[in-house]
Amino acid sequence: MKIFLDTANVDQIKEIAGWGILDGVTTNPTLIAKEGRDFREVVTQICSIVDGPISAEAVSMTAVGIMEEARELTKIHPNVNIKIPIMPEGLKAIAMCKKEGIKTNATLIFSSNQALLAAKAGASFVSPFIGRLDNNGQVGMEVIESTVTMFENYNLDTEIIVASVRSPLHVIDSAMIGAHICTIPYAIIKKMVTHPLTDVGIKSFLADWEKVPK
């Protein structure tokens, strides 16, 4: 399973990229706004750090407007793909992007039906938001499981990005189900690399090393 970082913070991206485990980055208007920087500047800098898919979201609500944004955003770098909300105009835009060779990430997906329609329209990626489903009293991973099954049944080449990840357990479940990608917030990926027993073990090893004759 590929690991993406869900952030627009360049320092966080540099740190996790330095671990040698980062396959891509997803951003959205909320994450960009938190940085207080120019949108294109941030995306350009991310592309200079990560050699993999970088999602940049369009904010237009019409297919024509989304296409105009998509053409401009993909000029930044070949790795940029356009995040497009799942809606009728979004599906139109996804199909239009497909014809022009522009990769897309269908976002704000909350059902397998939405994921299927996005894949049929030609989306390169679909992003079901599991954490928000959990918060709404639904089991988000059930959407991932059914979407993986459907895509496998018909050999669809659209990749599933598990989004809105809330805990390391979501990452494990994503990998066990067979999702292609999990996009993980910085705080969660930091938790994944730590464990109390690891900390105890390191402390013990270092204490024992001090006892070794030098």
PyMOL CGO cylinders between C-alpha atoms (Angstrom):
from pymol import cmd
from pymol.cgo import CYLINDER

trace = [
    CYLINDER, 0.00, 0.00, 0.00, 1.28, 3.44, -0.92, 0.3, 1, 1, 1, 1, 1, 1,
    CYLINDER, 1.28, 3.44, -0.92, 1.56, 6.06, 1.81, 0.3, 1, 1, 1, 1, 1, 1,
    CYLINDER, 1.56, 6.06, 1.81, 0.63, 9.67, 1.10, 0.3, 1, 1, 1, 1, 1, 1,
    CYLINDER, 0.63, 9.67, 1.10, 0.90, 12.56, 3.56, 0.3, 1, 1, 1, 1, 1, 1,
    CYLINDER, 0.90, 12.56, 3.56, -2.23, 14.66, 3.98, 0.3, 1, 1, 1, 1, 1, 1,
    CYLINDER, -2.23, 14.66, 3.98, -0.84, 18.14, 4.59, 0.3, 1, 1, 1, 1, 1, 1,
    CYLINDER, -0.84, 18.14, 4.59, 0.31, 21.34, 2.93, 0.3, 1, 1, 1, 1, 1, 1,
    CYLINDER, 0.31, 21.34, 2.93, 3.03, 22.00, 5.52, 0.3, 1, 1, 1, 1, 1, 1,
    CYLINDER, 3.03, 22.00, 5.52, 6.36, 21.89, 3.72, 0.3, 1, 1, 1, 1, 1, 1,
    CYLINDER, 6.36, 21.89, 3.72, 8.41, 21.20, 6.86, 0.3, 1, 1, 1, 1, 1, 1,
    CYLINDER, 8.41, 21.20, 6.86, 6.25, 18.19, 7.69, 0.3, 1, 1, 1, 1, 1, 1,
    CYLINDER, 6.25, 18.19, 7.69, 6.59, 16.90, 4.14, 0.3, 1, 1, 1, 1, 1, 1,
    CYLINDER, 6.59, 16.90, 4.14, 10.38, 17.27, 4.21, 0.3, 1, 1, 1, 1, 1, 1,
    CYLINDER, 10.38, 17.27, 4.21, 10.58, 15.37, 7.50, 0.3, 1, 1, 1, 1, 1, 1,
    CYLINDER, 10.58, 15.37, 7.50, 8.43, 12.42, 6.41, 0.3, 1, 1, 1, 1, 1, 1,
    CYLINDER, 8.43, 12.42, 6.41, 10.02, 12.31, 2.95, 0.3, 1, 1, 1, 1, 1, 1,
    CYLINDER, 10.02, 12.31, 2.95, 13.35, 11.95, 4.75, 0.3, 1, 1, 1, 1, 1, 1,
    CYLINDER, 13.35, 11.95, 4.75, 12.13, 8.66, 6.24, 0.3, 1, 1, 1, 1, 1, 1,
    CYLINDER, 12.13, 8.66, 6.24, 12.10, 7.14, 2.76, 0.3, 1, 1, 1, 1, 1, 1,
    CYLINDER, 12.10, 7.14, 2.76, 8.48, 5.97, 2.96, 0.3, 1, 1, 1, 1, 1, 1,
    CYLINDER, 8.48, 5.97, 2.96, 6.53, 8.77, 1.24, 0.3, 1, 1, 1, 1, 1, 1,
    CYLINDER, 6.53, 8.77, 1.24, 4.82, 8.06, -2.09, 0.3, 1, 1, 1, 1, 1, 1,
    CYLINDER, 4.82, 8.06, -2.09, 2.75, 11.22, -2.54, 0.3, 1, 1, 1, 1, 1, 1,
    CYLINDER, 2.75, 11.22, -2.54, 0.92, 14.15, -0.95, 0.3, 1, 1, 1, 1, 1, 1,
    CYLINDER, 0.92, 14.15, -0.95, -2.70, 15.27, -0.80, 0.3, 1, 1, 1, 1, 1, 1,
    CYLINDER, -2.70, 15.27, -0.80, -3.73, 18.85, -0.10, 0.3, 1, 1, 1, 1, 1, 1,
    CYLINDER, -3.73, 18.85, -0.10, -7.05, 20.68, 0.04, 0.3, 1, 1, 1, 1, 1, 1,
    CYLINDER, -7.05, 20.68, 0.04, -8.17, 24.30, 0.44, 0.3, 1, 1, 1, 1, 1, 1,
    CYLINDER, -8.17, 24.30, 0.44, -8.39, 23.93, 4.24, 0.3, 1, 1, 1, 1, 1, 1,
    CYLINDER, -8.39, 23.93, 4.24, -4.82, 22.66, 4.53, 0.3, 1, 1, 1, 1, 1, 1,
    CYLINDER, -4.82, 22.66, 4.53, -3.51, 25.33, 2.17, 0.3, 1, 1, 1, 1, 1, 1,
    CYLINDER, -3.51, 25.33, 2.17, -5.34, 28.07, 4.11, 0.3, 1, 1, 1, 1, 1, 1,
    CYLINDER, -5.34, 28.07, 4.11, -3.68, 26.96, 7.34, 0.3, 1, 1, 1, 1, 1, 1,
    CYLINDER, -3.68, 26.96, 7.34, -0.27, 27.70, 5.82, 0.3, 1, 1, 1, 1, 1, 1,
    CYLINDER, -0.27, 27.70, 5.82, -1.16, 31.29, 4.93, 0.3, 1, 1, 1, 1, 1, 1,
    CYLINDER, -1.16, 31.29, 4.93, 0.88, 31.12, 1.74, 0.3, 1, 1, 1, 1, 1, 1,
    CYLINDER, 0.88, 31.12, 1.74, 0.26, 31.43, -2.00, 0.3, 1, 1, 1, 1, 1, 1,
    CYLINDER, 0.26, 31.43, -2.00, -1.42, 28.27, -3.31, 0.3, 1, 1, 1, 1, 1, 1,
    CYLINDER, -1.42, 28.27, -3.31, 0.74, 27.78, -6.40, 0.3, 1, 1, 1, 1, 1, 1,
    CYLINDER, 0.74, 27.78, -6.40, 3.89, 28.51, -4.42, 0.3, 1, 1, 1, 1, 1, 1,
    CYLINDER, 3.89, 28.51, -4.42, 3.06, 25.78, -1.91, 0.3, 1, 1, 1, 1, 1, 1,
    CYLINDER, 3.06, 25.78, -1.91, 2.20, 23.19, -4.56, 0.3, 1, 1, 1, 1, 1, 1,
    CYLINDER, 2.20, 23.19, -4.56, 5.37, 24.02, -6.52, 0.3, 1, 1, 1, 1, 1, 1,
    CYLINDER, 5.37, 24.02, -6.52, 7.51, 23.55, -3.42, 0.3, 1, 1, 1, 1, 1, 1,
    CYLINDER, 7.51, 23.55, -3.42, 5.84, 20.24, -2.56, 0.3, 1, 1, 1, 1, 1, 1,
    CYLINDER, 5.84, 20.24, -2.56, 6.53, 18.97, -6.08, 0.3, 1, 1, 1, 1, 1, 1,
    CYLINDER, 6.53, 18.97, -6.08, 10.23, 19.78, -5.57, 0.3, 1, 1, 1, 1, 1, 1,
    CYLINDER, 10.23, 19.78, -5.57, 10.32, 17.55, -2.48, 0.3, 1, 1, 1, 1, 1, 1,
    CYLINDER, 10.32, 17.55, -2.48, 8.16, 14.55, -3.37, 0.3, 1, 1, 1, 1, 1, 1,
    CYLINDER, 8.16, 14.55, -3.37, 8.51, 12.52, -6.55, 0.3, 1, 1, 1, 1, 1, 1,
    CYLINDER, 8.51, 12.52, -6.55, 4.98, 11.18, -6.66, 0.3, 1, 1, 1, 1, 1, 1,
    CYLINDER, 4.98, 11.18, -6.66, 1.35, 12.20, -7.11, 0.3, 1, 1, 1, 1, 1, 1,
    CYLINDER, 1.35, 12.20, -7.11, 0.46, 15.59, -5.61, 0.3, 1, 1, 1, 1, 1, 1,
    CYLINDER, 0.46, 15.59, -5.61, -3.24, 16.40, -5.28, 0.3, 1, 1, 1, 1, 1, 1,
    CYLINDER, -3.24, 16.40, -5.28, -4.29, 20.03, -5.70, 0.3, 1, 1, 1, 1, 1, 1,
    CYLINDER, -4.29, 20.03, -5.70, -8.00, 20.81, -5.38, 0.3, 1, 1, 1, 1, 1, 1,
    CYLINDER, -8.00, 20.81, -5.38, -10.09, 22.79, -7.83, 0.3, 1, 1, 1, 1, 1, 1,
    CYLINDER, -10.09, 22.79, -7.83, -12.64, 25.13, -6.25, 0.3, 1, 1, 1, 1, 1, 1,
    CYLINDER, -12.64, 25.13, -6.25, -14.89, 25.89, -9.22, 0.3, 1, 1, 1, 1, 1, 1,
    CYLINDER, -14.89, 25.89, -9.22, -18.39, 24.43, -9.16, 0.3, 1, 1, 1, 1, 1, 1,
    CYLINDER, -18.39, 24.43, -9.16, -18.80, 24.02, -12.92, 0.3, 1, 1, 1, 1, 1, 1,
    CYLINDER, -18.80, 24.02, -12.92, -17.09, 21.57, -15.26, 0.3, 1, 1, 1, 1, 1, 1,
    CYLINDER, -17.09, 21.57, -15.26, -15.82, 24.40, -17.45, 0.3, 1, 1, 1, 1, 1, 1,
    CYLINDER, -15.82, 24.40, -17.45, -14.38, 26.25, -14.45, 0.3, 1, 1, 1, 1, 1, 1,
    CYLINDER, -14.38, 26.25, -14.45, -12.76, 23.10, -13.07, 0.3, 1, 1, 1, 1, 1, 1,
    CYLINDER, -12.76, 23.10, -13.07, -11.16, 22.42, -16.45, 0.3, 1, 1, 1, 1, 1, 1,
    CYLINDER, -11.16, 22.42, -16.45, -9.70, 25.93, -16.55, 0.3, 1, 1, 1, 1, 1, 1,
    CYLINDER, -9.70, 25.93, -16.55, -8.17, 25.38, -13.11, 0.3, 1, 1, 1, 1, 1, 1,
    CYLINDER, -8.17, 25.38, -13.11, -6.95, 21.90, -14.05, 0.3, 1, 1, 1, 1, 1, 1,
    CYLINDER, -6.95, 21.90, -14.05, -5.09, 23.15, -17.11, 0.3, 1, 1, 1, 1, 1, 1,
    CYLINDER, -5.09, 23.15, -17.11, -3.35, 25.82, -15.06, 0.3, 1, 1, 1, 1, 1, 1,
    CYLINDER, -3.35, 25.82, -15.06, -2.51, 23.60, -12.08, 0.3, 1, 1, 1, 1, 1, 1,
    CYLINDER, -2.51, 23.60, -12.08, -1.00, 20.84, -14.20, 0.3, 1, 1, 1, 1, 1, 1,
    CYLINDER, -1.00, 20.84, -14.20, 1.43, 23.38, -15.67, 0.3, 1, 1, 1, 1, 1, 1,
    CYLINDER, 1.43, 23.38, -15.67, 3.11, 23.45, -12.26, 0.3, 1, 1, 1, 1, 1, 1,
    CYLINDER, 3.11, 23.45, -12.26, 4.42, 19.89, -12.52, 0.3, 1, 1, 1, 1, 1, 1,
    CYLINDER, 4.42, 19.89, -12.52, 3.50, 16.62, -14.32, 0.3, 1, 1, 1, 1, 1, 1,
    CYLINDER, 3.50, 16.62, -14.32, 2.88, 14.94, -10.94, 0.3, 1, 1, 1, 1, 1, 1,
    CYLINDER, 2.88, 14.94, -10.94, 0.00, 17.26, -10.07, 0.3, 1, 1, 1, 1, 1, 1,
    CYLINDER, 0.00, 17.26, -10.07, -3.45, 15.68, -10.15, 0.3, 1, 1, 1, 1, 1, 1,
    CYLINDER, -3.45, 15.68, -10.15, -6.67, 17.62, -9.71, 0.3, 1, 1, 1, 1, 1, 1,
    CYLINDER, -6.67, 17.62, -9.71, -8.95, 16.97, -6.76, 0.3, 1, 1, 1, 1, 1, 1,
    CYLINDER, -8.95, 16.97, -6.76, -12.54, 17.31, -7.88, 0.3, 1, 1, 1, 1, 1, 1,
    CYLINDER, -12.54, 17.31, -7.88, -15.59, 16.96, -5.59, 0.3, 1, 1, 1, 1, 1, 1,
    CYLINDER, -15.59, 16.96, -5.59, -17.99, 14.19, -6.54, 0.3, 1, 1, 1, 1, 1, 1,
    CYLINDER, -17.99, 14.19, -6.54, -21.03, 15.91, -8.08, 0.3, 1, 1, 1, 1, 1, 1,
    CYLINDER, -21.03, 15.91, -8.08, -22.59, 15.99, -11.56, 0.3, 1, 1, 1, 1, 1, 1,
    CYLINDER, -22.59, 15.99, -11.56, -20.38, 18.86, -12.73, 0.3, 1, 1, 1, 1, 1, 1,
    CYLINDER, -20.38, 18.86, -12.73, -17.44, 17.11, -11.13, 0.3, 1, 1, 1, 1, 1, 1,
    CYLINDER, -17.44, 17.11, -11.13, -18.09, 13.93, -13.10, 0.3, 1, 1, 1, 1, 1, 1,
    CYLINDER, -18.09, 13.93, -13.10, -18.25, 15.98, -16.30, 0.3, 1, 1, 1, 1, 1, 1,
    CYLINDER, -18.25, 15.98, -16.30, -14.93, 17.59, -15.44, 0.3, 1, 1, 1, 1, 1, 1,
    CYLINDER, -14.93, 17.59, -15.44, -13.33, 14.23, -14.63, 0.3, 1, 1, 1, 1, 1, 1,
    CYLINDER, -13.33, 14.23, -14.63, -14.37, 12.89, -18.04, 0.3, 1, 1, 1, 1, 1, 1,
    CYLINDER, -14.37, 12.89, -18.04, -13.06, 16.02, -19.75, 0.3, 1, 1, 1, 1, 1, 1,
    CYLINDER, -13.06, 16.02, -19.75, -9.75, 15.77, -17.88, 0.3, 1, 1, 1, 1, 1, 1,
    CYLINDER, -9.75, 15.77, -17.88, -9.45, 12.12, -18.88, 0.3, 1, 1, 1, 1, 1, 1,
    CYLINDER, -9.45, 12.12, -18.88, -9.72, 13.08, -22.56, 0.3, 1, 1, 1, 1, 1, 1,
    CYLINDER, -9.72, 13.08, -22.56, -6.94, 15.66, -22.11, 0.3, 1, 1, 1, 1, 1, 1,
    CYLINDER, -6.94, 15.66, -22.11, -4.68, 13.30, -20.19, 0.3, 1, 1, 1, 1, 1, 1,
    CYLINDER, -4.68, 13.30, -20.19, -5.06, 15.17, -16.89, 0.3, 1, 1, 1, 1, 1, 1,
    CYLINDER, -5.06, 15.17, -16.89, -5.07, 12.92, -13.82, 0.3, 1, 1, 1, 1, 1, 1,
    CYLINDER, -5.07, 12.92, -13.82, -7.85, 13.47, -11.30, 0.3, 1, 1, 1, 1, 1, 1,
    CYLINDER, -7.85, 13.47, -11.30, -8.68, 12.59, -7.70, 0.3, 1, 1, 1, 1, 1, 1,
    CYLINDER, -8.68, 12.59, -7.70, -12.43, 12.40, -7.00, 0.3, 1, 1, 1, 1, 1, 1,
    CYLINDER, -12.43, 12.40, -7.00, -12.82, 13.73, -3.47, 0.3, 1, 1, 1, 1, 1, 1,
    CYLINDER, -12.82, 13.73, -3.47, -15.51, 14.02, -0.79, 0.3, 1, 1, 1, 1, 1, 1,
    CYLINDER, -15.51, 14.02, -0.79, -16.66, 10.47, -1.52, 0.3, 1, 1, 1, 1, 1, 1,
    CYLINDER, -16.66, 10.47, -1.52, -18.86, 8.89, 1.14, 0.3, 1, 1, 1, 1, 1, 1,
    CYLINDER, -18.86, 8.89, 1.14, -20.33, 5.87, -0.68, 0.3, 1, 1, 1, 1, 1, 1,
    CYLINDER, -20.33, 5.87, -0.68, -19.24, 3.08, -2.99, 0.3, 1, 1, 1, 1, 1, 1,
    CYLINDER, -19.24, 3.08, -2.99, -21.79, 4.30, -5.54, 0.3, 1, 1, 1, 1, 1, 1,
    CYLINDER, -21.79, 4.30, -5.54, -19.98, 7.63, -5.73, 0.3, 1, 1, 1, 1, 1, 1,
    CYLINDER, -19.98, 7.63, -5.73, -16.62, 5.88, -6.07, 0.3, 1, 1, 1, 1, 1, 1,
    CYLINDER, -16.62, 5.88, -6.07, -17.93, 3.67, -8.87, 0.3, 1, 1, 1, 1, 1, 1,
    CYLINDER, -17.93, 3.67, -8.87, -19.33, 6.62, -10.83, 0.3, 1, 1, 1, 1, 1, 1,
    CYLINDER, -19.33, 6.62, -10.83, -16.06, 8.54, -10.46, 0.3, 1, 1, 1, 1, 1, 1,
    CYLINDER, -16.06, 8.54, -10.46, -14.08, 5.54, -11.71, 0.3, 1, 1, 1, 1, 1, 1,
    CYLINDER, -14.08, 5.54, -11.71, -16.42, 5.12, -14.67, 0.3, 1, 1, 1, 1, 1, 1,
    CYLINDER, -16.42, 5.12, -14.67, -15.97, 8.80, -15.53, 0.3, 1, 1, 1, 1, 1, 1,
    CYLINDER, -15.97, 8.80, -15.53, -12.21, 8.25, -15.65, 0.3, 1, 1, 1, 1, 1, 1,
    CYLINDER, -12.21, 8.25, -15.65, -10.87, 9.35, -12.27, 0.3, 1, 1, 1, 1, 1, 1,
    CYLINDER, -10.87, 9.35, -12.27, -7.26, 8.34, -11.61, 0.3, 1, 1, 1, 1, 1, 1,
    CYLINDER, -7.26, 8.34, -11.61, -7.98, 8.21, -7.87, 0.3, 1, 1, 1, 1, 1, 1,
    CYLINDER, -7.98, 8.21, -7.87, -11.05, 8.14, -5.63, 0.3, 1, 1, 1, 1, 1, 1,
    CYLINDER, -11.05, 8.14, -5.63, -10.90, 9.37, -2.02, 0.3, 1, 1, 1, 1, 1, 1,
    CYLINDER, -10.90, 9.37, -2.02, -13.51, 7.94, 0.37, 0.3, 1, 1, 1, 1, 1, 1,
    CYLINDER, -13.51, 7.94, 0.37, -13.54, 9.92, 3.65, 0.3, 1, 1, 1, 1, 1, 1,
    CYLINDER, -13.54, 9.92, 3.65, -13.71, 7.22, 6.31, 0.3, 1, 1, 1, 1, 1, 1,
    CYLINDER, -13.71, 7.22, 6.31, -13.17, 9.33, 9.43, 0.3, 1, 1, 1, 1, 1, 1,
    CYLINDER, -13.17, 9.33, 9.43, -16.08, 11.61, 8.63, 0.3, 1, 1, 1, 1, 1, 1,
    CYLINDER, -16.08, 11.61, 8.63, -18.29, 8.57, 8.03, 0.3, 1, 1, 1, 1, 1, 1,
    CYLINDER, -18.29, 8.57, 8.03, -17.28, 7.15, 11.42, 0.3, 1, 1, 1, 1, 1, 1,
    CYLINDER, -17.28, 7.15, 11.42, -18.09, 10.49, 13.02, 0.3, 1, 1, 1, 1, 1, 1,
    CYLINDER, -18.09, 10.49, 13.02, -21.53, 10.34, 11.38, 0.3, 1, 1, 1, 1, 1, 1,
    CYLINDER, -21.53, 10.34, 11.38, -22.34, 6.94, 12.88, 0.3, 1, 1, 1, 1, 1, 1,
    CYLINDER, -22.34, 6.94, 12.88, -21.38, 4.85, 9.84, 0.3, 1, 1, 1, 1, 1, 1,
    CYLINDER, -21.38, 4.85, 9.84, -18.52, 2.40, 9.48, 0.3, 1, 1, 1, 1, 1, 1,
    CYLINDER, -18.52, 2.40, 9.48, -16.16, 4.08, 7.05, 0.3, 1, 1, 1, 1, 1, 1,
    CYLINDER, -16.16, 4.08, 7.05, -14.11, 0.96, 6.36, 0.3, 1, 1, 1, 1, 1, 1,
    CYLINDER, -14.11, 0.96, 6.36, -17.19, -0.81, 4.99, 0.3, 1, 1, 1, 1, 1, 1,
    CYLINDER, -17.19, -0.81, 4.99, -17.14, 1.69, 2.11, 0.3, 1, 1, 1, 1, 1, 1,
    CYLINDER, -17.14, 1.69, 2.11, -13.47, 0.90, 1.47, 0.3, 1, 1, 1, 1, 1, 1,
    CYLINDER, -13.47, 0.90, 1.47, -14.13, -2.83, 1.56, 0.3, 1, 1, 1, 1, 1, 1,
    CYLINDER, -14.13, -2.83, 1.56, -17.04, -2.71, -0.90, 0.3, 1, 1, 1, 1, 1, 1,
    CYLINDER, -17.04, -2.71, -0.90, -15.19, -0.28, -3.20, 0.3, 1, 1, 1, 1, 1, 1,
    CYLINDER, -15.19, -0.28, -3.20, -12.10, -2.50, -3.30, 0.3, 1, 1, 1, 1, 1, 1,
    CYLINDER, -12.10, -2.50, -3.30, -14.30, -5.51, -4.17, 0.3, 1, 1, 1, 1, 1, 1,
    CYLINDER, -14.30, -5.51, -4.17, -16.12, -3.66, -6.95, 0.3, 1, 1, 1, 1, 1, 1,
    CYLINDER, -16.12, -3.66, -6.95, -12.94, -2.32, -8.50, 0.3, 1, 1, 1, 1, 1, 1,
    CYLINDER, -12.94, -2.32, -8.50, -11.35, -5.78, -8.41, 0.3, 1, 1, 1, 1, 1, 1,
    CYLINDER, -11.35, -5.78, -8.41, -14.46, -7.40, -9.90, 0.3, 1, 1, 1, 1, 1, 1,
    CYLINDER, -14.46, -7.40, -9.90, -14.17, -5.28, -13.02, 0.3, 1, 1, 1, 1, 1, 1,
    CYLINDER, -14.17, -5.28, -13.02, -10.42, -4.64, -13.12, 0.3, 1, 1, 1, 1, 1, 1,
    CYLINDER, -10.42, -4.64, -13.12, -10.90, -0.87, -12.82, 0.3, 1, 1, 1, 1, 1, 1,
    CYLINDER, -10.90, -0.87, -12.82, -7.55, 0.91, -12.90, 0.3, 1, 1, 1, 1, 1, 1,
    CYLINDER, -7.55, 0.91, -12.90, -8.68, 3.75, -10.60, 0.3, 1, 1, 1, 1, 1, 1,
    CYLINDER, -8.68, 3.75, -10.60, -6.72, 3.74, -7.35, 0.3, 1, 1, 1, 1, 1, 1,
    CYLINDER, -6.72, 3.74, -7.35, -8.47, 4.00, -3.98, 0.3, 1, 1, 1, 1, 1, 1,
    CYLINDER, -8.47, 4.00, -3.98, -7.08, 6.59, -1.56, 0.3, 1, 1, 1, 1, 1, 1,
    CYLINDER, -7.08, 6.59, -1.56, -8.31, 6.07, 2.00, 0.3, 1, 1, 1, 1, 1, 1,
    CYLINDER, -8.31, 6.07, 2.00, -8.80, 9.62, 3.29, 0.3, 1, 1, 1, 1, 1, 1,
    CYLINDER, -8.80, 9.62, 3.29, -9.92, 11.33, 6.50, 0.3, 1, 1, 1, 1, 1, 1,
    CYLINDER, -9.92, 11.33, 6.50, -7.76, 8.95, 8.51, 0.3, 1, 1, 1, 1, 1, 1,
    CYLINDER, -7.76, 8.95, 8.51, -8.20, 9.38, 12.26, 0.3, 1, 1, 1, 1, 1, 1,
    CYLINDER, -8.20, 9.38, 12.26, -5.93, 6.74, 13.81, 0.3, 1, 1, 1, 1, 1, 1,
    CYLINDER, -5.93, 6.74, 13.81, -3.13, 4.24, 13.07, 0.3, 1, 1, 1, 1, 1, 1,
    CYLINDER, -3.13, 4.24, 13.07, -5.79, 1.51, 13.14, 0.3, 1, 1, 1, 1, 1, 1,
    CYLINDER, -5.79, 1.51, 13.14, -7.38, 3.06, 10.06, 0.3, 1, 1, 1, 1, 1, 1,
    CYLINDER, -7.38, 3.06, 10.06, -4.06, 2.57, 8.27, 0.3, 1, 1, 1, 1, 1, 1,
    CYLINDER, -4.06, 2.57, 8.27, -3.84, -1.09, 9.30, 0.3, 1, 1, 1, 1, 1, 1,
    CYLINDER, -3.84, -1.09, 9.30, -7.43, -1.72, 8.22, 0.3, 1, 1, 1, 1, 1, 1,
    CYLINDER, -7.43, -1.72, 8.22, -6.77, -0.03, 4.88, 0.3, 1, 1, 1, 1, 1, 1,
    CYLINDER, -6.77, -0.03, 4.88, -3.79, -2.27, 4.20, 0.3, 1, 1, 1, 1, 1, 1,
    CYLINDER, -3.79, -2.27, 4.20, -5.63, -5.42, 5.32, 0.3, 1, 1, 1, 1, 1, 1,
    CYLINDER, -5.63, -5.42, 5.32, -8.59, -4.67, 3.05, 0.3, 1, 1, 1, 1, 1, 1,
    CYLINDER, -8.59, -4.67, 3.05, -6.31, -3.99, 0.08, 0.3, 1, 1, 1, 1, 1, 1,
    CYLINDER, -6.31, -3.99, 0.08, -6.68, -0.27, -0.54, 0.3, 1, 1, 1, 1, 1, 1,
    CYLINDER, -6.68, -0.27, -0.54, -4.10, 1.07, -2.96, 0.3, 1, 1, 1, 1, 1, 1,
    CYLINDER, -4.10, 1.07, -2.96, -3.21, 4.19, -0.96, 0.3, 1, 1, 1, 1, 1, 1,
    CYLINDER, -3.21, 4.19, -0.96, -3.73, 5.67, 2.48, 0.3, 1, 1, 1, 1, 1, 1,
    CYLINDER, -3.73, 5.67, 2.48, -3.28, 9.42, 2.91, 0.3, 1, 1, 1, 1, 1, 1,
    CYLINDER, -3.28, 9.42, 2.91, -2.28, 10.09, 6.49, 0.3, 1, 1, 1, 1, 1, 1,
    CYLINDER, -2.28, 10.09, 6.49, -2.14, 13.27, 8.59, 0.3, 1, 1, 1, 1, 1, 1,
    CYLINDER, -2.14, 13.27, 8.59, 1.25, 14.18, 10.04, 0.3, 1, 1, 1, 1, 1, 1,
    CYLINDER, 1.25, 14.18, 10.04, 0.21, 13.50, 13.65, 0.3, 1, 1, 1, 1, 1, 1,
    CYLINDER, 0.21, 13.50, 13.65, -1.03, 10.01, 12.79, 0.3, 1, 1, 1, 1, 1, 1,
    CYLINDER, -1.03, 10.01, 12.79, 2.06, 8.99, 10.83, 0.3, 1, 1, 1, 1, 1, 1,
    CYLINDER, 2.06, 8.99, 10.83, 4.20, 10.12, 13.77, 0.3, 1, 1, 1, 1, 1, 1,
    CYLINDER, 4.20, 10.12, 13.77, 2.18, 7.81, 16.03, 0.3, 1, 1, 1, 1, 1, 1,
    CYLINDER, 2.18, 7.81, 16.03, 2.71, 4.90, 13.62, 0.3, 1, 1, 1, 1, 1, 1,
    CYLINDER, 2.71, 4.90, 13.62, 6.48, 4.97, 14.08, 0.3, 1, 1, 1, 1, 1, 1,
    CYLINDER, 6.48, 4.97, 14.08, 6.40, 4.95, 17.88, 0.3, 1, 1, 1, 1, 1, 1,
    CYLINDER, 6.40, 4.95, 17.88, 5.53, 2.39, 20.56, 0.3, 1, 1, 1, 1, 1, 1,
    CYLINDER, 5.53, 2.39, 20.56, 6.10, 2.50, 24.35, 0.3, 1, 1, 1, 1, 1, 1,
    CYLINDER, 6.10, 2.50, 24.35, 7.93, -0.85, 24.28, 0.3, 1, 1, 1, 1, 1, 1,
    CYLINDER, 7.93, -0.85, 24.28, 10.27, 0.46, 21.58, 0.3, 1, 1, 1, 1, 1, 1,
    CYLINDER, 10.27, 0.46, 21.58, 11.09, 3.46, 23.79, 0.3, 1, 1, 1, 1, 1, 1,
    CYLINDER, 11.09, 3.46, 23.79, 11.74, 1.16, 26.77, 0.3, 1, 1, 1, 1, 1, 1,
    CYLINDER, 11.74, 1.16, 26.77, 13.88, -1.12, 24.64, 0.3, 1, 1, 1, 1, 1, 1,
    CYLINDER, 13.88, -1.12, 24.64, 16.04, 1.72, 23.31, 0.3, 1, 1, 1, 1, 1, 1,
    CYLINDER, 16.04, 1.72, 23.31, 16.51, 3.11, 26.81, 0.3, 1, 1, 1, 1, 1, 1,
    CYLINDER, 16.51, 3.11, 26.81, 17.51, -0.34, 28.08, 0.3, 1, 1, 1, 1, 1, 1,
    CYLINDER, 17.51, -0.34, 28.08, 19.95, -0.96, 25.21, 0.3, 1, 1, 1, 1, 1, 1,
    CYLINDER, 19.95, -0.96, 25.21, 21.63, 2.41, 25.76, 0.3, 1, 1, 1, 1, 1, 1,
    CYLINDER, 21.63, 2.41, 25.76, 21.89, 1.79, 29.53, 0.3, 1, 1, 1, 1, 1, 1,
    CYLINDER, 21.89, 1.79, 29.53, 23.47, -1.62, 28.90, 0.3, 1, 1, 1, 1, 1, 1,
    CYLINDER, 23.47, -1.62, 28.90, 25.87, -0.10, 26.36, 0.3, 1, 1, 1, 1, 1, 1,
    CYLINDER, 25.87, -0.10, 26.36, 27.17, 2.25, 29.03, 0.3, 1, 1, 1, 1, 1, 1,
    CYLINDER, 27.17, 2.25, 29.03, 28.19, -0.83, 31.05, 0.3, 1, 1, 1, 1, 1, 1,
    CYLINDER, 28.19, -0.83, 31.05, 30.31, -2.23, 28.23, 0.3, 1, 1, 1, 1, 1, 1,
    CYLINDER, 30.31, -2.23, 28.23, 34.04, -1.67, 28.85, 0.3, 1, 1, 1, 1, 1, 1,
    CYLINDER, 34.04, -1.67, 28.85, 35.38, 1.01, 26.54, 0.3, 1, 1, 1, 1, 1, 1,
]
cmd.load_cgo(trace, "trace")
